[in-house]
Amino acid sequence: MSLVARQYDVNVNQVFAWRKRYRARSTVATELQLMPVTVTPDQPVEPAPTRVSELIEIELPGGYRVRVGSGAKASMLRLVLDVLERR
């Protein structure tokens, strides 16, 4: 019993308890049977992906702050930055 318990990393007292319970039930109900079980290591838990903000903020000299959403076109952003740079 201790070899089986060590092989499956189970306390030997638990194996004895299961065996005793199985024998007690099997005399009462003949249809009760043990089923094979495969124990596998836990799968690594991947951290949830961090949410990417759809908004960036650009701080410019002179106290200007520009917030740009994901739908902004690069050409429009370049125009706005050029205008603010000239001020």
C-alpha positions as CSV (number, residue, x, y, z in Angstrom):
1,M,0.0,0.0,0.0
2,S,2.8,2.4,0.9
3,L,4.4,1.9,-2.5
4,V,1.2,2.7,-4.3
5,A,0.6,5.7,-2.2
6,R,4.1,7.0,-2.8
7,Q,3.9,6.3,-6.5
8,Y,0.8,8.5,-6.8
9,D,1.8,11.1,-4.1
10,V,-1.2,10.1,-1.9
11,N,-1.2,9.6,1.9
12,V,-1.2,5.9,2.6
13,N,-4.0,6.4,5.2
14,Q,-6.1,7.7,2.3
15,V,-5.5,4.6,0.3
16,F,-6.5,2.4,3.2
17,A,-9.7,4.5,3.7
18,W,-10.6,4.2,0.0
19,R,-10.0,0.5,0.0
20,K,-12.2,0.0,3.2
21,R,-14.9,2.2,1.7
22,Y,-14.9,0.3,-1.6
23,R,-15.0,-3.1,0.1
24,A,-17.9,-2.0,2.3
25,R,-19.9,-0.7,-0.7
26,S,-19.1,-3.6,-3.0
27,T,-20.7,-6.1,-0.7
28,V,-23.9,-4.1,-0.8
29,A,-24.0,-2.9,-4.4
30,T,-22.3,-5.1,-7.0
31,E,-22.6,-2.5,-9.7
32,L,-20.2,-0.2,-7.9
33,Q,-16.8,-0.3,-9.6
34,L,-13.6,1.7,-9.4
35,M,-12.8,3.8,-12.4
36,P,-9.3,4.5,-13.8
37,V,-8.2,8.1,-13.2
38,T,-5.2,9.8,-14.7
39,V,-3.7,12.7,-12.7
40,T,-1.8,15.3,-14.8
41,P,0.1,18.3,-13.7
42,D,-1.7,21.6,-13.7
43,Q,-1.5,23.5,-16.9
44,P,0.5,26.7,-16.6
45,V,-1.8,29.6,-16.2
46,E,-1.1,32.4,-18.6
47,P,-1.7,35.8,-17.3
48,A,-4.6,37.7,-18.8
49,P,-3.4,40.0,-21.5
50,T,-3.2,43.6,-20.4
51,R,-5.7,45.7,-22.1
52,V,-4.2,48.0,-24.6
53,S,-5.6,51.5,-24.2
54,E,-7.0,52.9,-27.4
55,L,-5.9,56.3,-26.4
56,I,-2.4,57.8,-26.3
57,E,-1.5,61.1,-24.8
58,I,1.4,63.3,-26.1
59,E,2.8,66.1,-24.0
60,L,4.4,68.9,-25.9
61,P,6.5,71.9,-24.8
62,G,4.4,74.9,-24.1
63,G,1.9,73.0,-22.0
64,Y,0.1,71.4,-24.9
65,R,-1.3,67.9,-24.5
66,V,-2.7,65.9,-27.4
67,R,-4.8,62.8,-26.9
68,V,-5.0,60.5,-29.9
69,G,-7.5,57.7,-30.4
70,S,-6.9,54.5,-32.4
71,G,-8.9,55.8,-35.3
72,A,-6.7,58.8,-35.9
73,K,-5.0,59.0,-39.3
74,A,-1.2,59.6,-39.2
75,S,-1.4,62.5,-41.7
76,M,-4.0,64.3,-39.5
77,L,-1.8,63.8,-36.4
78,R,1.2,65.1,-38.3
79,L,-0.7,68.2,-39.3
80,V,-1.8,68.9,-35.7
81,L,1.7,68.4,-34.3
82,D,3.2,70.7,-36.9
83,V,0.7,73.4,-36.1
84,L,1.3,73.1,-32.4
85,E,5.1,73.1,-32.9
86,R,4.9,76.4,-34.7
87,R,3.1,78.1,-31.7
